[in-house]
Amino acid sequence: MHRRRGPNFTYVSGCVKYMIFVLNFVFWLFGGLLIGVGLYAFIDKWQAMGQVKLETVYDVLLNISLLIALLGGIVFIVSFAGCIGALRENTCLLKFYSLCLLVLFLFEMGSAVCGFVFPRSLHGLFELGFTDRVVHSYRDDPDLQNFIDFAQKDFHCCGLTSDGYMDWSKNEYYNCTSPSVERCGVPFSCCINATDISSGLVNIMCGYGVQNYPVAEASKRVWTSGCIEIVRSWAERNLYTIASVALGVALSQLFVIYLAKTLEGQIELQKARPSF
């Protein structure tokens, strides 16, 4: 015997509906924050430098502030669709939201598989020309310079490719043919001891002339290994931790996709319910 449903009965679960809304509202605010930070940094750099070069795809990929703003825009749009789709019980927005999450999930899985199965191939592909542009643009983009300095100091590396500290010969300021006082040198962030312990001041000249030394001699003053190899080795040492975090993120995405599809089905049932 079926329980009789009252006139106020609804197939739409309030728990599912507002769980999706709250989760996406948080990400919507986060996306707005990323847009604000990215645009502020981009405009500040534009005013400081007078112009920002955006002629090629590489120029966009190397512009940290612009990437942050673009990422924030994607998060903002997708989470907004999830918010309004759940709140207004709009199946079109929910389908768009689910599709975006599914595409993101498949992209992450594809990247993880390629990185695990073909690590050397991807490493070589990355070194093919992208690293030259990164090194060459070091002084032209303050955001990129700060990012590279941070990576070299924290991962104890210098340069990007297997050439290590010699990568800096591709930069016009550190090239041995440069008229600059920094010729044949490397950035201070490559130095093993860049900061004087007694005074706390950074010796920005600690890497000058290092390219003139062989690896054995240079290794006494600077880190000589490229950052790509160092980061790859670090990832291999922490593989289980990275895999656990990645699995947690993937399961969370699948759970949210499940919630969205569940709510879609409930809304369709509610629409198909005969009215009395």
Steps between C-alpha positions, in 0.01 A plus 500: 500500500652837398512793737277780382696809407367836611469809283823643646708194416810564285756269348771765539713437809571818690818342642645431154385835363652716773815290531577573134410867551724550805798318346481703182436826682833456680679428170317791336643738762843339458481546122411866546797541734736345242365734230554802725854400601600407145363820343652718772844339446462526120402870508774577753759335275358681195537837675852417625633370167299720263393198293442126530595276209218259405581407141527121523359211705831486685456862608162414654628181667793687653286785630423381854255778588300448181488123557367558853228729361406248228488215750284712728267576208452130425435417867264798527290403195479127576419544870247774415323254269495244783369756749217636287423161347444349845321799650266553205475128418615570145600177326680678212741671738545178697581308180756766406646482850524119494656504153768750608589290804512184288730663242726623781504153656590331169772758434651437844490124451655528153777726631571264789517195272726675248724628776529152651538298179706745292692714753818520293315586179308781669821621660670523159194663342494763774870573452459530123447875496288607792790514746702727271217751505467474878869572554505772234198677658639488856570874529214610274220382730518575877241231583691235306826612658355466850359158415834371363692641799253331735536164320881515488530589870245248626598205279875571510539510123630736234367530147232273363636232268766232541759769422433642844673826586629532142140570389559859607736548206178533294401815690621828355608631839696189606642403161881518490481738202285748695647840594322467835698448822287184543652333191588132545305502825175359639223653716567524873219248561734231363756562775544247779565778752353818359411654836762615747408349838643785708342790310203324342567677170477321164819500294360550150853464356558149637436338160718729287743321268381150591455394137877519459543215749464123439219322684725379784620854574164669441323255736690656791321830440168426328255220441591350164203270417202616293167554676298267273713199596502599869121540508456167318724326755309667784169381350634142478608508866158629606301293253265345759417835657436661161294200389291515820428871453418447131268211588324712760448782248376256235253333737375842614438600138318174429288549811400852393422375148285226657315761710439718194370207292283387791347845529443509122308173521293622794410821316395302191281276716346806663426655160344176377283471813132544410340808652172467688 
